[in-house]
Amino acid sequence: MRQASALSGGHRCVHLSSVTKLACFRQPALPSLQASSSVCCSISGQQILRPQWQGVPPAAFFAATVLGVKRFASRVRRGGSGGKVSCVRLQSTVQPSESVVQSSTETGVVDKHESSKSPQADLRVHGGRGSFTITTPLFYANGSPHIGSAYPTIACDVMARYAGLQNGQVHFVTGMDEHGEKIARTARGKDKQPQEMVDDIAAEFQELWEKLSVQPDHFARTTSPTHKQLVQQMWQRCADKGDIYKRDYQGWYCVGCEAYLDDDEMSEGHCCNIHLKECEYRTENNYFFRLSKYWDRVADHIKKTPNFILPAGRQNEVIYWLREDNKRDFSISRASTSWGLPVPGDDSQVIYVWFDALIGYMSSLLQPGDPPTLEAAMNRGWPADVHVIGKDIMRFHAIYWPAMLMSADLPLPKHICSHGFLTKCGLKMGKSLGNVVEPVPLVKEFGADAVRFYFAGVLSFGEDVDFRYEIFVKQVNNFLANNLGNMVHRVLTLSRKNLSEVTSAKDLFDEGEDPTEHPVYQAACKAPALVAEQFEQLDFTKAARAALGLAEAANLRLTTLTPWNYLKADSSADDRRAALRELLMAAEGARICAVLLWPFTPNLSSRILAELSLDGLETINPTWADTGWQWKPLRGLAEGKKPKPLFPRIDVEPWMGQ
């Protein structure tokens, strides 16, 4: 529960029932703060006021409070004072303001309600301008893929297909992160060698991508010889800069995260907040990377590049980390496992899995015959246009990775886009929690297009979303079966029954009528630009809605004019002509809609295009030029067999309440 209330004297406050709810709190509930505002936080009656918080935008104050409250609660628990945080009170003294949008080029903080929740990139793919590189996370090869693995991969495939429509030179990278202590332990528990296990798991991922119609251009394997050579080169570049040194380190280590955790990343009993397992206290002599040397440069880059981290709310979190955290170095080697790439010149340690895996984004770009060098990767699509990652690995990608690239004198990725968590019953899906939705049965039951469309075209990509089968079925039915599929089936059935020869819709307009004033034509002319705009802002949901808006316009026209009522035996020739004209106009709208939706639903779109043209499925390969209105006749409207439903409705009854 959250409640915002206006208080007398120009004060506003927000109450939250518990610290656990704080992470779910949405920024739009915060009041707009002016530069003259004072802000404070009181927890269970104890007030905390920090002068440097004076006048910051709400998003920055919110991010600071999230971590501050967690740390305060941790101190309460350790101090034995009950451990219960009953109320969090955020209060600001403000001047009335109509605006809820604030931006500061000085702090780099962005506070915009819409952009704080969904990505707002400007990719400029439209027009096929050069290469386009998009990457998923490299998935940790300690278990079979689940729907949380498929979620970002589907989104990247959708974006890659859009770039392909635009005739871009696309580099879509996914793959496996295959080293580390956790993998060695898992393999030992299965009585397998680590390489044998990661080979099997990599094959499972590739099989899933095929089932989901995901078509990556590059599949990274961090156990490949080429990758090893690039990691060694990266290490040497950083070492030559004096950015690698050796020292002792001790702290609480989570094997699941493959990382030492801070107090705010653990709950009582030193349990990892993500894996809900007790961490191990370790003391090691490791190699370290001088992250502190690049701390300010990374912060400066983020501030000067407002859409470097997407959505904006996540950028605010990173800015807070950089502002409030001590400038720290991070360990880049491990002595506790032998499963990894050996440190150059020191076989007693292996390179830390994150330092190793991040370079997979570049090593995977190399083609057979390319020299295994970082320079060669620069000519194969680096820097990446977009890294798509989960928000739980933001620190590694937004702080550590840019610093490593700066040290090695390599260009930074253009955007880092983080998605929210998929949850089940309110908890992040994970193998350790046993609440995963298995993707293979999901695809088998509902089909690849239904799964792709729901996870990319319905769910809000920047936010946490809870998966429910009932909602999944209802949404897919509404958009694909009722809106698009039913309309196409109706048009095909009526036109094949009543159209005697292949005809252009333009030939059915009366003299003096302007075909370009037809509402379906006008909607079709607007839709491609609307869809492209949303794709290039990485707003997949709005792109899908803009595409389906064309189907809605055609449906509205058909249900308003009911052309089927004018195709009866006793209908006049003029009525039949007008009715057929409406069917043909709707069909062209459906054709364009199918092309616009092709990144989301390649199989359904291909079937629609094949039915309308009577071309073979194997020949369907649309481009963005096909989103333009065409007056040429569609052969499938006059010829062909009695059509079958292209996307039958899914029976929702078995899934009610699930």
C-alpha positions as CSV (number, residue, x, y, z in Angstrom):
1,M,0.0,0.0,0.0
2,R,1.1,3.5,-0.6
3,Q,-0.6,6.8,0.2
4,A,0.4,10.3,-0.8
5,S,-1.2,13.2,1.1
6,A,-0.9,17.0,1.1
7,L,-0.2,18.5,4.5
8,S,-0.8,22.0,5.8
9,G,2.1,24.4,5.4
10,G,3.1,23.2,2.0
11,H,4.3,19.8,3.2
12,R,3.8,16.6,1.3
13,C,4.6,13.1,2.5
14,V,4.5,9.5,1.4
15,H,3.8,6.6,3.8
16,L,4.9,3.0,3.1
17,S,3.8,0.1,5.2
18,S,7.2,-1.7,5.2
19,V,10.7,-1.7,3.8
20,T,9.7,-4.7,1.6
21,K,7.2,-2.5,-0.2
22,L,9.7,0.2,-0.8
23,A,11.2,-1.6,-3.8
24,C,7.8,-1.7,-5.5
25,F,7.2,2.0,-4.9
26,R,6.7,3.9,-8.2
27,Q,8.2,7.3,-8.7
28,P,5.0,9.0,-10.0
29,A,3.6,9.0,-6.5
30,L,6.4,11.3,-5.3
31,P,5.7,15.0,-5.3
32,S,7.5,17.2,-7.7
33,L,10.4,18.9,-5.8
34,Q,11.6,22.4,-6.6
35,A,15.3,23.4,-6.3
36,S,14.4,25.2,-3.0
37,S,12.8,22.1,-1.5
38,S,14.0,20.4,1.6
39,V,13.6,16.7,1.9
40,C,13.9,14.3,4.8
41,C,13.2,10.7,5.7
42,S,11.9,9.4,9.0
43,I,11.8,5.7,9.8
44,S,9.7,4.4,12.7
45,G,9.8,7.8,14.2
46,Q,13.5,8.4,13.8
47,Q,14.3,11.2,11.4
48,I,17.2,11.2,9.0
49,L,18.1,14.5,7.3
50,R,21.0,14.7,5.0
51,P,22.0,18.2,3.7
52,Q,23.2,17.0,0.4
53,W,19.7,15.8,-0.4
54,Q,18.5,19.4,-0.4
55,G,16.8,20.2,-3.7
56,V,17.4,17.0,-5.5
57,P,14.8,15.7,-7.9
58,P,12.3,13.1,-6.5
59,A,13.8,10.2,-8.4
60,A,17.3,10.8,-6.9
61,F,15.8,11.2,-3.4
62,F,13.8,8.0,-3.9
63,A,16.8,6.0,-5.1
64,A,18.8,7.3,-2.1
65,T,16.0,6.5,0.3
66,V,15.7,2.9,-1.0
67,L,19.3,2.1,-0.1
68,G,19.3,4.2,3.0
69,V,16.2,2.5,4.4
70,K,17.7,-0.9,3.7
71,R,20.9,0.0,5.5
72,F,19.0,1.5,8.4
73,A,16.9,-1.6,8.7
74,S,20.0,-3.7,8.6
75,R,21.5,-1.7,11.5
76,V,18.3,-2.0,13.4
77,R,18.3,-5.8,13.1
78,R,22.0,-6.0,14.0
79,G,21.4,-3.8,17.0
80,G,18.7,-6.0,18.4
81,S,16.1,-3.2,18.6
82,G,13.2,-5.2,17.3
83,G,14.0,-5.3,13.6
84,K,10.6,-4.1,12.4
85,V,10.3,-1.0,10.3
86,S,6.7,0.0,10.7
87,C,6.6,3.1,8.6
88,V,8.7,5.1,6.2
89,R,7.9,8.8,5.9
90,L,9.2,10.9,3.0
91,Q,8.6,14.5,3.5
92,S,9.4,17.6,1.5
93,T,8.7,21.3,1.8
94,V,7.7,22.4,-1.7
95,Q,6.3,25.2,-3.7
96,P,3.2,24.3,-5.8
97,S,4.2,23.1,-9.2
98,E,2.2,21.9,-12.2
99,S,5.2,20.2,-13.7
100,V,6.3,16.7,-12.8
101,V,9.3,16.8,-15.2
102,Q,12.8,17.7,-14.0
103,S,16.1,17.3,-15.6
104,S,19.5,18.4,-14.4
105,T,22.5,18.3,-16.7
106,E,24.6,19.1,-13.7
107,T,23.6,16.0,-11.7
108,G,22.6,13.8,-14.7
109,V,19.4,12.8,-12.9
110,V,16.3,12.5,-15.1
111,D,12.8,12.6,-13.6
112,K,10.1,12.0,-16.1
113,H,7.1,9.9,-15.2
114,E,6.8,8.0,-18.5
115,S,10.5,7.6,-19.3
116,S,11.3,6.5,-15.7
117,K,9.3,3.3,-16.4
118,S,10.0,2.5,-20.1
119,P,13.1,2.9,-22.3
120,Q,13.5,6.2,-24.2
121,A,16.3,5.6,-26.7
122,D,16.9,7.3,-30.1
123,L,18.4,4.5,-32.1
124,R,17.9,6.0,-35.6
125,V,17.7,2.6,-37.2
126,H,15.0,3.9,-39.6
127,G,16.4,4.0,-43.1
128,G,18.9,1.2,-42.7
129,R,21.8,3.4,-41.5
130,G,24.8,1.1,-41.2
131,S,25.1,-1.7,-38.7
132,F,23.0,-2.3,-35.6
133,T,24.3,-4.5,-32.7
134,I,22.0,-5.6,-29.9
135,T,22.9,-8.1,-27.2
136,T,21.1,-10.1,-24.5
137,P,22.9,-10.9,-21.3
138,L,25.2,-13.9,-21.7
139,F,23.3,-16.4,-19.7
140,Y,24.9,-18.3,-16.9
141,A,25.3,-21.9,-17.9
142,N,24.4,-23.5,-14.6
143,G,21.0,-24.8,-15.5
144,S,18.3,-25.1,-18.2
145,P,16.8,-21.9,-19.7
146,H,13.6,-20.6,-18.1
147,I,11.1,-17.9,-19.2
148,G,13.3,-15.3,-17.5
149,S,16.0,-16.2,-20.0
150,A,13.6,-16.0,-22.9
151,Y,12.2,-12.6,-21.9
152,P,15.1,-10.4,-22.9
153,T,16.0,-12.7,-25.8
154,I,12.6,-12.3,-27.3
155,A,12.8,-8.6,-27.0
156,C,16.2,-8.5,-28.6
157,D,15.0,-10.7,-31.5
158,V,12.0,-8.4,-32.0
159,M,14.3,-5.4,-32.2
160,A,16.8,-7.2,-34.5
161,R,14.0,-8.1,-36.8
162,Y,12.8,-4.5,-36.9
163,A,16.3,-3.4,-37.8
164,G,16.4,-6.1,-40.5
165,L,13.1,-4.7,-41.9
166,Q,14.9,-1.4,-42.2
167,N,17.8,-3.1,-44.2
168,G,20.2,-2.6,-41.4
169,Q,23.3,-4.8,-41.0
170,V,22.2,-6.5,-37.9
171,H,24.4,-8.2,-35.2
172,F,22.1,-9.9,-32.7
173,V,24.3,-11.4,-30.0
174,T,23.2,-13.9,-27.3
175,G,25.1,-16.8,-25.7
176,M,26.5,-18.4,-22.6
177,D,28.7,-17.3,-19.7
178,E,30.4,-20.6,-18.9
179,H,33.0,-20.1,-16.2
180,G,32.9,-19.7,-12.4
181,E,32.7,-21.5,-9.1
182,K,28.9,-21.9,-9.3
183,I,29.2,-23.8,-12.6
184,A,32.0,-26.0,-11.2
185,R,29.9,-26.9,-8.1
186,T,26.8,-27.6,-10.2
187,A,28.7,-29.9,-12.6
188,R,30.2,-31.8,-9.7
189,G,26.7,-32.3,-8.2
190,K,25.7,-33.8,-11.6
191,D,28.8,-36.0,-11.8
192,K,29.8,-34.2,-15.0
193,Q,32.9,-32.2,-16.1
194,P,32.2,-28.5,-16.3
195,Q,32.8,-28.4,-20.1
196,E,30.4,-31.3,-20.7
197,M,27.7,-29.6,-18.6
198,V,28.0,-26.2,-20.3
199,D,28.0,-27.9,-23.8
200,D,24.7,-29.6,-22.9
201,I,23.2,-26.4,-21.5
202,A,24.3,-24.3,-24.5
203,A,22.5,-26.8,-26.7
204,E,19.3,-26.5,-24.6
205,F,19.4,-22.7,-25.0
206,Q,19.8,-23.0,-28.8
207,E,17.0,-25.5,-29.0
208,L,14.7,-23.1,-27.1
209,W,15.6,-20.2,-29.4
210,E,14.6,-22.3,-32.4
211,K,11.3,-23.1,-30.8
212,L,10.7,-19.4,-30.1
213,S,11.6,-18.4,-33.6
214,V,14.6,-16.5,-32.2
215,Q,17.4,-16.1,-34.7
216,P,20.6,-14.7,-33.3
217,D,23.4,-13.8,-35.6
218,H,26.1,-14.6,-33.0
219,F,26.1,-17.1,-30.2
220,A,28.8,-16.4,-27.6
221,R,30.6,-19.2,-25.8
222,T,33.1,-18.0,-23.2
223,T,34.9,-21.4,-23.3
224,S,35.9,-20.8,-27.0
225,P,39.6,-20.4,-27.8
226,T,38.9,-17.1,-29.6
227,H,37.2,-15.7,-26.5
228,K,40.1,-16.7,-24.3
229,Q,42.5,-14.8,-26.5
230,L,40.4,-11.6,-26.4
231,V,40.1,-11.8,-22.6
232,Q,43.9,-12.1,-22.3
233,Q,44.3,-9.1,-24.6
234,M,41.9,-7.1,-22.5
235,W,43.7,-8.1,-19.3
236,Q,47.0,-7.0,-20.8
237,R,45.7,-3.7,-21.9
238,C,44.4,-2.9,-18.5
239,A,47.6,-4.1,-16.8
240,D,49.7,-2.0,-19.2
241,K,47.8,1.1,-17.9
242,G,48.7,0.1,-14.3
243,D,45.0,-0.7,-13.6
244,I,45.5,-4.2,-12.3
245,Y,47.2,-4.9,-8.9
246,K,47.1,-7.6,-6.2
247,R,46.0,-7.4,-2.6
248,D,44.2,-9.3,0.2
249,Y,40.4,-9.0,0.4
250,Q,37.8,-10.3,2.8
251,G,34.0,-10.1,2.8
252,W,30.7,-12.0,2.4
253,Y,30.6,-13.9,-0.9
254,C,27.5,-15.1,-2.7
255,V,28.3,-18.0,-5.0
256,G,25.0,-17.5,-6.8
257,C,25.9,-13.9,-7.6
258,E,29.6,-14.7,-8.1
259,A,30.3,-11.6,-6.1
260,Y,31.1,-10.1,-2.7
261,L,28.0,-8.4,-1.3
262,D,27.6,-5.1,0.6
263,D,25.4,-4.9,3.7
264,D,22.5,-3.5,1.8
265,E,22.6,-6.5,-0.6
266,M,22.0,-8.9,2.2
267,S,19.3,-9.5,4.8
268,E,19.5,-10.8,8.3
269,G,22.0,-13.7,8.7
270,H,24.0,-12.5,5.7
271,C,21.5,-13.9,3.3
272,C,21.7,-12.8,-0.3
273,N,18.6,-10.7,-1.2
274,I,18.4,-12.3,-4.6
275,H,19.2,-16.0,-4.0
276,L,17.9,-16.0,-0.4
277,K,20.9,-18.1,0.7
278,E,23.5,-17.5,3.3
279,C,26.7,-16.0,2.0
280,E,30.2,-17.3,2.8
281,Y,32.8,-15.2,4.6
282,R,36.0,-15.4,2.6
283,T,39.6,-14.0,2.8
284,E,41.5,-14.2,-0.5
285,N,44.6,-12.7,-2.2
286,N,43.2,-11.5,-5.5
287,Y,44.0,-9.2,-8.4
288,F,42.0,-6.0,-8.5
289,F,41.0,-3.6,-11.2
290,R,41.4,0.1,-10.4
291,L,37.7,1.0,-10.8
292,S,38.3,4.0,-8.5
293,K,40.6,5.6,-11.2
294,Y,37.6,5.7,-13.7
295,W,34.9,6.4,-11.2
296,D,34.5,10.0,-12.0
297,R,34.9,9.4,-15.8
298,V,32.1,6.9,-15.7
299,A,29.9,9.3,-13.8
300,D,30.7,12.1,-16.1
301,H,29.8,10.0,-19.2
302,I,26.5,9.0,-17.7
303,K,25.6,12.6,-16.8
304,K,26.5,13.8,-20.3
305,T,24.7,11.0,-22.1
306,P,21.2,11.1,-20.6
307,N,19.9,8.0,-22.5
308,F,23.1,5.9,-21.9
309,I,21.1,3.9,-19.2
310,L,17.5,3.1,-19.9
311,P,14.9,3.6,-18.6
312,A,15.7,6.9,-16.8
313,G,14.7,5.5,-13.4
314,R,17.6,3.1,-13.6
315,Q,20.0,5.8,-14.6
316,N,19.0,7.6,-11.4
317,E,19.9,4.6,-9.3
318,V,23.3,4.3,-11.0
319,I,24.0,8.0,-10.4
320,Y,23.1,7.5,-6.7
321,W,25.5,4.6,-6.5
322,L,28.3,6.7,-8.0
323,R,27.6,9.7,-5.8
324,E,27.1,7.9,-2.4
325,D,29.3,4.8,-2.7
326,N,33.0,4.9,-1.8
327,K,35.2,4.9,-4.9
328,R,36.1,1.3,-4.8
329,D,38.2,-1.1,-6.8
330,F,36.9,-4.6,-7.6
331,S,38.4,-8.1,-7.5
332,I,38.9,-9.6,-11.0
333,S,40.4,-13.0,-10.0
334,R,39.5,-16.0,-7.9
335,A,41.7,-18.5,-6.2
336,S,38.7,-20.6,-4.9
337,T,38.1,-22.4,-8.2
338,S,40.1,-23.7,-11.2
339,W,37.2,-23.5,-13.6
340,G,37.9,-20.4,-15.6
341,L,40.5,-18.7,-17.7
342,P,43.9,-18.5,-15.9
343,V,45.3,-15.1,-15.0
344,P,48.1,-14.3,-17.5
345,G,51.3,-15.2,-15.7
346,D,49.7,-16.6,-12.6
347,D,48.1,-20.1,-13.0
348,S,47.1,-20.1,-9.3
349,Q,44.1,-17.9,-10.0
350,V,41.4,-17.6,-12.7
351,I,39.9,-14.5,-14.1
352,Y,36.7,-13.3,-12.4
353,V,33.7,-14.5,-14.3
354,W,32.4,-11.0,-14.9
355,F,35.7,-9.6,-16.3
356,D,35.7,-12.7,-18.5
357,A,32.1,-12.8,-19.6
358,L,31.6,-9.1,-20.5
359,I,34.2,-9.5,-23.2
360,G,32.0,-12.1,-24.8
361,Y,30.0,-9.3,-26.3
362,M,33.0,-8.5,-28.5
363,S,34.5,-11.9,-29.0
364,S,31.2,-13.3,-30.4
365,L,31.2,-10.8,-33.2
366,L,34.3,-12.3,-34.9
367,Q,33.6,-14.3,-38.0
368,P,35.5,-17.5,-39.1
369,G,38.8,-16.4,-40.6
370,D,39.0,-13.1,-38.6
371,P,42.2,-12.6,-36.5
372,P,41.3,-13.2,-32.8
373,T,42.0,-9.6,-31.7
374,L,40.0,-6.7,-30.1
375,E,40.8,-4.6,-33.2
376,A,39.0,-7.1,-35.4
377,A,35.9,-7.0,-33.2
378,M,35.8,-3.3,-33.7
379,N,35.2,-3.9,-37.4
380,R,32.4,-6.4,-36.8
381,G,29.8,-4.3,-35.1
382,W,31.3,-2.9,-31.9
383,P,30.4,-0.8,-30.1
384,A,27.0,-2.3,-29.4
385,D,24.0,-0.1,-29.9
386,V,22.1,-1.7,-27.1
387,H,22.9,-4.1,-24.2
388,V,19.6,-5.5,-22.9
389,I,20.1,-6.8,-19.4
390,G,18.2,-7.5,-16.2
391,K,18.2,-4.8,-13.6
392,D,20.0,-7.1,-11.1
393,I,23.2,-6.9,-13.2
394,M,23.1,-3.2,-13.8
395,R,26.1,-2.4,-11.6
396,F,28.4,-4.7,-13.6
397,H,27.2,-3.3,-17.0
398,A,26.8,0.4,-16.1
399,I,29.9,1.0,-13.9
400,Y,32.4,-1.9,-14.2
401,W,32.1,-2.5,-17.9
402,P,32.5,1.1,-19.0
403,A,35.5,1.5,-16.7
404,M,37.1,-1.6,-18.2
405,L,36.5,-0.3,-21.7
406,M,38.0,3.1,-20.8
407,S,41.1,1.4,-19.4
408,A,41.5,-0.6,-22.6
409,D,40.9,2.5,-24.8
410,L,37.8,0.9,-26.4
411,P,34.5,2.6,-27.2
412,L,31.5,2.2,-24.9
413,P,28.2,0.7,-25.8
414,K,25.6,3.4,-26.8
415,H,22.7,2.2,-24.6
416,I,22.3,-0.1,-21.6
417,C,18.6,-1.0,-21.4
418,S,17.5,-2.9,-18.3
419,H,14.2,-4.8,-18.1
420,G,12.2,-5.5,-15.0
421,F,11.8,-8.9,-13.3
422,L,9.3,-11.5,-14.2
423,T,7.7,-12.6,-11.0
424,K,5.4,-15.4,-10.0
425,C,3.3,-14.9,-6.9
426,G,5.2,-11.7,-6.3
427,L,8.7,-13.3,-6.2
428,K,11.4,-13.0,-8.9
429,M,11.4,-16.2,-11.0
430,G,14.5,-18.3,-10.3
431,K,15.6,-21.9,-10.2
432,S,16.6,-21.6,-6.6
433,L,13.0,-20.5,-5.6
434,G,11.3,-23.2,-7.7
435,N,8.8,-20.8,-9.2
436,V,9.9,-20.6,-12.8
437,V,7.6,-20.8,-15.8
438,E,9.1,-23.4,-18.1
439,P,9.3,-21.9,-21.6
440,V,9.2,-25.2,-23.6
441,P,5.8,-26.4,-22.3
442,L,4.5,-22.8,-22.7
443,V,5.5,-22.7,-26.4
444,K,4.2,-26.2,-26.9
445,E,0.8,-25.3,-25.5
446,F,0.3,-21.8,-27.0
447,G,2.8,-21.5,-29.9
448,A,5.9,-19.3,-30.4
449,D,3.9,-16.2,-31.6
450,A,1.6,-16.1,-28.6
451,V,4.6,-16.3,-26.2
452,R,6.7,-13.7,-28.2
453,F,3.8,-11.3,-28.5
454,Y,2.8,-11.4,-24.9
455,F,6.3,-11.0,-23.5
456,A,7.4,-8.3,-25.9
457,G,4.2,-6.7,-27.1
458,V,2.1,-6.7,-24.0
459,L,4.3,-6.6,-20.9
460,S,5.9,-3.2,-20.0
461,F,9.5,-3.9,-20.6
462,G,11.0,-1.6,-18.0
463,E,8.9,-2.7,-15.1
464,D,8.5,-5.8,-12.9
465,V,5.5,-7.9,-14.0
466,D,3.8,-10.9,-12.5
467,F,3.0,-13.7,-14.8
468,R,-0.5,-15.2,-14.7
469,Y,-1.7,-17.8,-17.3
470,E,-5.2,-16.4,-17.3
471,I,-4.1,-12.9,-18.1
472,F,-1.7,-14.3,-20.8
473,V,-4.5,-16.1,-22.5
474,K,-6.9,-13.2,-22.4
475,Q,-4.5,-10.7,-23.8
476,V,-3.3,-13.0,-26.6
477,N,-6.9,-13.7,-27.5
478,N,-7.8,-10.1,-27.5
479,F,-5.0,-8.8,-29.7
480,L,-4.2,-11.7,-32.0
481,A,-7.3,-13.8,-32.2
482,N,-10.1,-11.3,-31.9
483,N,-8.6,-8.2,-33.4
484,L,-6.3,-9.3,-36.1
485,G,-6.9,-13.0,-36.8
486,N,-10.7,-12.8,-36.8
487,M,-10.7,-9.8,-39.2
488,V,-8.3,-11.5,-41.7
489,H,-10.3,-14.7,-41.6
490,R,-13.5,-12.8,-42.2
491,V,-12.1,-10.8,-45.1
492,L,-10.6,-13.9,-46.8
493,T,-13.8,-15.9,-46.4
494,L,-16.1,-13.3,-47.8
495,S,-13.8,-12.1,-50.6
496,R,-12.9,-15.6,-51.9
497,K,-16.6,-16.4,-51.9
498,N,-17.7,-13.2,-53.7
499,L,-14.8,-11.8,-55.7
500,S,-15.0,-13.3,-59.2
501,E,-11.5,-12.1,-60.4
502,V,-8.3,-10.6,-59.0
503,T,-9.1,-6.9,-58.5
504,S,-7.5,-3.8,-57.1
505,A,-9.5,-2.0,-54.4
506,K,-8.9,1.2,-56.4
507,D,-10.9,-0.1,-59.3
508,L,-14.0,-0.4,-57.1
509,F,-14.2,3.3,-56.1
510,D,-16.9,5.3,-57.9
511,E,-15.8,8.2,-60.1
512,G,-15.2,11.3,-58.1
513,E,-14.4,9.3,-54.9
514,D,-10.9,9.9,-53.5
515,P,-9.5,6.5,-52.2
516,T,-6.9,8.4,-50.1
517,E,-9.7,9.7,-47.9
518,H,-10.7,6.2,-46.8
519,P,-10.1,5.8,-43.1
520,V,-8.2,2.5,-43.4
521,Y,-5.9,4.1,-46.0
522,Q,-5.3,7.1,-43.8
523,A,-4.6,4.8,-40.7
524,A,-2.2,2.7,-42.8
525,C,-0.3,5.8,-43.9
526,K,0.3,6.9,-40.3
527,A,1.0,3.5,-38.7
528,P,4.5,2.8,-40.0
529,A,5.9,6.1,-38.7
530,L,4.2,5.5,-35.3
531,V,5.6,2.0,-35.1
532,A,9.1,3.0,-36.1
533,E,9.1,5.8,-33.6
534,Q,8.3,3.4,-30.7
535,F,10.7,0.8,-31.9
536,E,13.6,3.3,-32.0
537,Q,12.7,4.2,-28.4
538,L,12.8,0.6,-27.4
539,D,9.1,0.8,-26.4
540,F,8.0,-2.5,-27.7
541,T,4.5,-2.4,-26.1
542,K,3.7,0.9,-27.9
543,A,5.1,-0.4,-31.1
544,A,2.8,-3.4,-31.0
545,R,-0.2,-1.2,-30.1
546,A,0.5,1.2,-32.9
547,A,0.7,-1.7,-35.4
548,L,-2.5,-3.2,-34.1
549,G,-4.2,0.2,-34.3
550,L,-4.4,-0.4,-38.0
551,A,-6.2,-3.7,-37.5
552,E,-8.6,-1.9,-35.1
553,A,-9.3,0.8,-37.7
554,A,-10.1,-1.9,-40.3
555,N,-12.3,-3.8,-37.9
556,L,-14.1,-0.6,-36.9
557,R,-14.8,0.2,-40.6
558,L,-16.1,-3.4,-41.2
559,T,-18.3,-3.6,-38.1
560,T,-19.8,-0.1,-38.9
561,L,-20.6,-0.8,-42.6
562,T,-21.3,-4.6,-42.2
563,P,-20.4,-5.4,-45.9
564,W,-21.5,-9.0,-45.4
565,N,-25.1,-7.7,-45.3
566,Y,-24.6,-6.4,-48.9
567,L,-23.2,-9.6,-50.4
568,K,-26.5,-11.5,-50.5
569,A,-28.2,-12.9,-53.6
570,D,-30.7,-10.0,-53.7
571,S,-28.1,-7.3,-53.1
572,S,-27.8,-4.7,-55.9
573,A,-24.6,-4.5,-58.0
574,D,-23.7,-1.2,-56.5
575,D,-24.0,-2.5,-53.0
576,R,-22.0,-5.6,-53.8
577,R,-19.3,-3.4,-55.4
578,A,-19.1,-1.1,-52.3
579,A,-19.0,-4.2,-50.0
580,L,-16.2,-5.8,-51.9
581,R,-14.3,-2.5,-51.9
582,E,-14.4,-2.4,-48.1
583,L,-13.1,-6.0,-47.9
584,L,-10.2,-5.2,-50.2
585,M,-9.3,-2.0,-48.3
586,A,-9.4,-4.0,-45.1
587,A,-7.2,-6.7,-46.6
588,E,-4.5,-4.1,-47.6
589,G,-4.7,-2.8,-44.1
590,A,-4.2,-6.3,-42.8
591,R,-1.3,-6.9,-45.1
592,I,0.5,-3.8,-43.8
593,C,-0.4,-4.7,-40.2
594,A,1.2,-8.1,-40.7
595,V,4.4,-6.5,-41.9
596,L,4.5,-4.1,-38.9
597,L,3.9,-7.0,-36.5
598,W,6.4,-9.3,-38.2
599,P,9.1,-8.6,-35.6
600,F,6.7,-9.8,-32.9
601,T,4.8,-12.6,-34.7
602,P,6.9,-13.8,-37.6
603,N,5.0,-17.0,-38.1
604,L,1.5,-15.5,-37.9
605,S,2.6,-12.5,-40.1
606,S,4.1,-14.9,-42.7
607,R,0.9,-16.9,-42.8
608,I,-1.2,-13.8,-43.3
609,L,1.0,-12.5,-46.1
610,A,1.1,-15.9,-47.7
611,E,-2.7,-16.2,-47.6
612,L,-3.2,-12.8,-49.1
613,S,-0.6,-13.3,-51.9
614,L,-0.8,-17.0,-52.3
615,D,3.0,-17.1,-52.3
616,G,4.8,-19.9,-50.5
617,L,5.7,-19.3,-46.8
618,E,9.4,-19.9,-47.7
619,T,9.3,-16.8,-50.0
620,I,8.0,-14.4,-47.4
621,N,10.7,-12.0,-46.5
622,P,9.2,-8.5,-45.9
623,T,11.1,-5.2,-45.8
624,W,10.1,-1.8,-44.5
625,A,9.2,-0.8,-48.0
626,D,6.3,-3.3,-47.7
627,T,4.7,-1.1,-45.0
628,G,3.7,1.3,-47.8
629,W,0.2,1.2,-49.2
630,Q,-0.1,-0.8,-52.4
631,W,-2.9,-0.7,-54.9
632,K,-1.9,-3.8,-56.7
633,P,-4.4,-6.7,-56.5
634,L,-3.9,-9.4,-53.9
635,R,-4.4,-12.8,-55.6
636,G,-5.4,-14.5,-52.4
637,L,-8.6,-12.5,-52.1
638,A,-10.1,-14.0,-55.3
639,E,-8.4,-17.4,-55.3
640,G,-7.5,-20.1,-52.9
641,K,-9.2,-22.7,-50.7
642,K,-11.7,-22.0,-48.0
643,P,-9.5,-20.3,-45.3
644,K,-8.9,-21.8,-41.9
645,P,-8.6,-19.5,-38.8
646,L,-5.1,-18.0,-38.8
647,F,-5.0,-17.6,-35.0
648,P,-7.8,-19.6,-33.3
649,R,-8.9,-18.4,-29.9
650,I,-7.4,-20.1,-26.9
651,D,-9.8,-21.6,-24.5
652,V,-9.4,-19.6,-21.3
653,E,-11.5,-21.8,-19.1
654,P,-8.6,-24.2,-18.1
655,W,-6.4,-21.3,-17.2
656,M,-8.8,-19.3,-15.0
657,G,-7.2,-18.3,-11.7
658,Q,-3.8,-19.5,-12.7
